[in-house]
């Protein structure tokens, strides 16, 4: 009788364990950075917190280096629910969710502190939520610092961009910015950029300082000009299908972990960016140039009126962001 009882209890425990295992969910998250990139490390912290907070009922498996597709492909997969989560930047998301275009306007923010304030506040949340109807549910931003030009010659004024083939992301705003500055915008995929710079397919590119080191672009572009034209964040988002399969408690755990990782990421990004500049100079021979931003700012002013005319929602966001500057 006792043996039968033990067997019954053991079977019940096994059934509970099997049920929990069956209900556990592993979310796949794709992105195009290497595993040592600060954004990857921040997403891993998010994944660790979610697994701990939910007792293992929700796990996130992160695929680095675009293993499951490019940023655009990942976004499309999230939209059609064939991928749970992805990380893209606002430049490429502009094509899917118009609100993200505001991040792509050059010199939109008064400072990096102003940018941090916006993404952490109500305006940032409003933009993340604006993609829900398009199947792109924003969870968090990861700052990637200010983007600047790098090439095999200094870019000290807009005149230095005339006739220059400058790689840009597939973003209408990025293309328009280079046009106004006098360059030739050339959209090229991130994975192809090193060889494009090496072979002269493009003369230069624009990104934050870590591109020089984590992507090794400092090997093929020896001048980094700190014009700091845009502050374009990465965005972590998920499909509506994956979101709706989570319990309310799991949803809360995920959103909390995403925000916590976003807040800690900002501090660590600054450290990584400063180190990238130091390493690029000392180990790769890259020259860092401080420049007068005024001519660049003046040249791109038409973009604000154009953006507001094309989309009144963007015009309102521009006004709200400018009004929020310290």
C-alpha positions in Angstrom: 0.0 0.0 0.0 2.9 2.3 0.9 4.7 1.4 -2.3 1.6 2.2 -4.3 1.3 5.6 -2.5 4.9 6.4 -3.3 4.4 5.5 -6.9 1.4 7.7 -7.1 3.2 10.6 -5.5 6.2 10.1 -7.8 3.9 10.0 -10.8 2.2 13.2 -9.7 5.5 15.0 -9.3 6.7 13.8 -12.7 3.4 15.0 -14.2 3.9 18.5 -12.7 7.4 18.7 -13.9 6.4 17.6 -17.4 3.6 20.1 -17.4 5.9 22.9 -16.4 8.4 21.9 -19.1 5.6 21.8 -21.7 4.5 25.3 -20.7 8.0 26.7 -20.6 8.6 29.1 -23.6 11.9 29.8 -25.3 11.8 33.1 -27.3 14.2 33.4 -30.2 15.8 36.9 -30.5 17.9 37.7 -33.6 20.3 40.6 -34.1 23.3 41.5 -36.3 26.0 42.4 -33.8 28.8 40.1 -32.5 28.5 38.4 -29.1 31.0 40.8 -27.5 29.1 43.9 -28.6 27.6 46.0 -25.7 24.1 45.6 -27.1 24.3 41.8 -27.1 25.6 41.8 -23.6 22.7 44.0 -22.5 20.2 41.7 -24.2 21.8 38.7 -22.4 21.2 40.5 -19.1 17.6 40.9 -20.0 17.4 37.2 -20.9 19.0 36.2 -17.6 16.6 38.3 -15.6 13.5 37.0 -17.4 14.5 33.4 -16.8 15.2 34.1 -13.1 12.1 36.1 -12.5 9.8 33.6 -14.2 11.4 30.6 -12.6 12.4 29.4 -16.0 9.0 29.5 -17.6 10.3 32.1 -20.1 13.7 31.9 -21.6 15.3 34.0 -24.4 17.8 32.4 -26.8 19.8 35.1 -28.6 21.2 34.6 -32.1 24.0 37.0 -32.8 25.6 38.0 -36.2 22.4 37.8 -38.1 22.1 34.1 -37.9 18.4 34.2 -38.6 18.5 37.0 -41.1 19.3 40.7 -41.7 17.6 43.4 -39.7 14.9 43.9 -42.3 14.3 40.2 -42.7 14.1 39.8 -38.9 11.6 42.6 -38.7 9.4 41.0 -41.4 9.6 37.7 -39.6 8.5 39.3 -36.3 5.6 40.9 -38.1 4.4 37.6 -39.5 5.0 35.8 -36.2 7.7 33.4 -37.6 10.2 35.0 -35.2 9.5 35.9 -31.6 11.9 38.8 -31.0 14.5 40.9 -32.8 16.8 43.9 -32.4 17.1 46.5 -35.1 17.9 50.1 -35.1 15.5 53.0 -35.6 16.9 53.8 -39.1 15.6 50.5 -40.5 12.5 50.4 -38.4 11.4 53.7 -40.0 10.3 51.8 -43.0 7.9 49.7 -40.9 6.8 52.2 -38.1 6.9 55.9 -39.2 7.4 57.2 -35.7 10.9 55.9 -35.5 11.9 58.4 -38.2 12.2 61.1 -35.6 15.4 59.4 -34.3 16.9 59.6 -37.8 16.8 63.3 -38.1 20.3 64.8 -37.7 20.9 66.9 -34.6 17.4 66.2 -33.3 18.7 66.1 -29.7 20.4 68.8 -27.8 22.8 66.3 -26.2 23.2 62.7 -25.3 21.6 63.5 -21.9 18.6 64.9 -23.7 18.4 61.7 -25.8 18.6 59.5 -22.7 15.8 61.6 -21.1 13.5 61.1 -24.1 13.9 57.4 -24.5 13.4 56.7 -20.8 10.2 58.9 -20.6 6.7 59.0 -22.0 7.7 60.1 -25.5 10.0 57.1 -25.8 7.3 54.7 -24.6 4.8 56.3 -27.0 7.1 55.5 -29.9 7.7 51.9 -28.8 3.9 51.4 -28.6 3.2 53.0 -32.0 4.3 49.8 -33.8 1.9 47.4 -32.1 -0.7 47.7 -34.9 2.1 46.9 -37.4 3.0 43.7 -35.4 6.2 45.3 -33.9 5.8 45.6 -30.1 8.7 47.7 -28.8 10.2 46.7 -25.5 13.3 48.8 -25.0 15.9 51.1 -26.5 19.6 50.5 -26.3 21.6 53.6 -27.0 24.5 53.2 -29.5 25.8 56.7 -29.0 26.2 59.4 -31.6 27.0 58.5 -35.2 29.8 60.2 -37.0 31.6 59.9 -40.4 34.7 57.8 -41.0 36.7 57.4 -44.2 40.2 57.5 -45.5 40.3 61.2 -45.3 39.0 63.7 -42.7 35.4 64.9 -43.1 35.7 68.4 -41.5 33.0 70.2 -43.3 30.1 69.4 -45.7 32.5 70.4 -48.6 34.6 67.3 -47.7 31.6 65.1 -48.5 31.1 66.4 -52.1 31.2 63.5 -54.5 32.0 61.0 -51.7 30.3 57.6 -51.8 29.1 57.3 -48.3 27.5 54.1 -47.0 24.2 54.6 -45.3 21.6 52.3 -43.8 18.5 51.6 -45.9 16.7 54.6 -44.4 15.1 57.5 -46.4 16.3 59.9 -43.7 19.9 58.7 -43.9 19.8 59.0 -47.7 18.4 62.5 -47.6 20.9 63.7 -45.0 23.9 62.7 -47.2 22.3 64.3 -50.2 21.9 67.6 -48.4 25.5 67.4 -47.2 26.7 66.9 -50.8 27.7 63.3 -50.7 26.5 60.2 -52.7 24.4 58.0 -50.4 25.1 54.3 -51.0 22.9 51.8 -49.0 24.9 48.7 -48.3 24.2 45.9 -45.8 26.2 45.9 -42.6 27.7 42.5 -43.2 29.1 43.7 -46.6 30.5 47.0 -45.4 34.0 46.0 -44.4 34.8 44.6 -47.8 33.0 47.5 -49.5 35.4 49.9 -47.7 38.4 47.7 -48.4 37.6 47.5 -52.1 36.6 51.1 -52.6 33.0 50.3 -53.4 32.3 53.1 -50.9 34.6 55.9 -49.7 33.3 56.0 -46.1 30.5 55.3 -43.7 28.9 56.6 -40.6 28.4 55.0 -37.3 29.4 55.1 -33.6 33.0 54.5 -32.5 32.6 50.8 -31.7 32.2 50.1 -35.4 35.9 50.9 -35.7 36.8 48.1 -33.3 34.0 45.4 -33.0 33.5 45.4 -36.8 37.2 46.2 -37.5 36.4 49.1 -39.8 39.4 51.0 -38.3 41.5 48.7 -40.4 40.1 50.1 -43.6 39.1 53.6 -42.6 41.7 55.7 -40.8 39.9 59.0 -40.1 36.9 59.3 -37.7 35.3 62.8 -37.7 33.2 63.6 -34.6 30.4 65.4 -36.3 27.9 63.4 -34.2 25.0 63.9 -36.6 22.5 61.4 -35.2 21.7 59.5 -32.0 19.9 56.4 -33.4 19.0 53.7 -30.8 18.7 50.0 -31.2 15.2 48.8 -30.4 14.3 45.4 -29.0 10.8 44.3 -30.1 8.7 41.2 -30.3 5.7 39.8 -32.2 2.2 40.2 -31.0 1.8 36.5 -31.3 4.6 35.7 -28.9 3.4 38.5 -26.5 -0.1 37.1 -26.3 1.1 33.6 -25.5 2.7 34.9 -22.3 0.8 35.2 -19.0 0.2 38.6 -17.5 3.0 37.9 -14.9 5.4 36.8 -17.7 4.6 39.9 -19.7 5.4 42.1 -16.7 8.6 40.2 -16.0 9.7 40.7 -19.6 8.9 44.4 -19.8 10.6 45.0 -16.5 13.8 43.1 -17.5 13.9 44.9 -20.8 13.7 48.3 -19.1 16.2 47.4 -16.5 18.7 46.3 -19.1 18.0 49.5 -21.1 18.9 51.6 -18.0 22.1 49.8 -17.2 23.1 49.7 -20.8 23.4 53.5 -21.1 26.1 53.6 -18.5 28.1 50.7 -19.9 27.8 52.1 -23.5 29.7 55.2 -22.5 32.6 53.1 -21.2 32.6 50.9 -24.3 32.5 53.9 -26.7 35.4 55.7 -24.9 37.5 52.5 -25.0 36.7 52.0 -28.7 38.1 55.5 -29.5 41.2 54.7 -27.4 41.8 51.3 -29.0 41.2 52.6 -32.5 43.8 55.3 -32.0 46.4 53.2 -30.2 46.0 49.8 -31.9 44.7 50.7 -35.4 46.2 54.1 -36.1 42.9 55.9 -36.6 42.9 59.7 -36.3 40.1 61.2 -34.4 39.0 64.7 -35.5 37.0 67.2 -33.5 35.0 69.5 -35.9 32.8 72.5 -36.0 29.2 71.1 -36.3 27.5 74.4 -37.3 27.9 74.0 -41.1 26.5 70.4 -40.9 23.6 71.6 -38.8 22.8 74.3 -41.2 22.9 72.1 -44.2 20.4 69.6 -43.0 17.7 72.0 -41.7 15.4 71.3 -44.6 14.8 67.8 -43.3 12.7 69.1 -40.4 10.1 70.8 -42.6 10.1 68.0 -45.1 9.5 65.4 -42.3 6.8 67.4 -40.7 5.0 68.0 -44.1 5.2 64.4 -45.0 3.8 63.1 -41.7 2.1 65.5 -39.2 2.7 62.9 -36.4 6.5 63.3 -36.9 6.0 67.1 -36.9 4.3 66.8 -33.4 7.1 64.5 -32.1 9.8 67.0 -33.3 8.0 69.8 -31.4 7.6 67.7 -28.3 11.3 66.6 -28.3 12.6 70.1 -28.9 10.4 71.4 -26.1 11.7 68.7 -23.7 15.4 69.8 -24.1 16.9 70.8 -20.8 
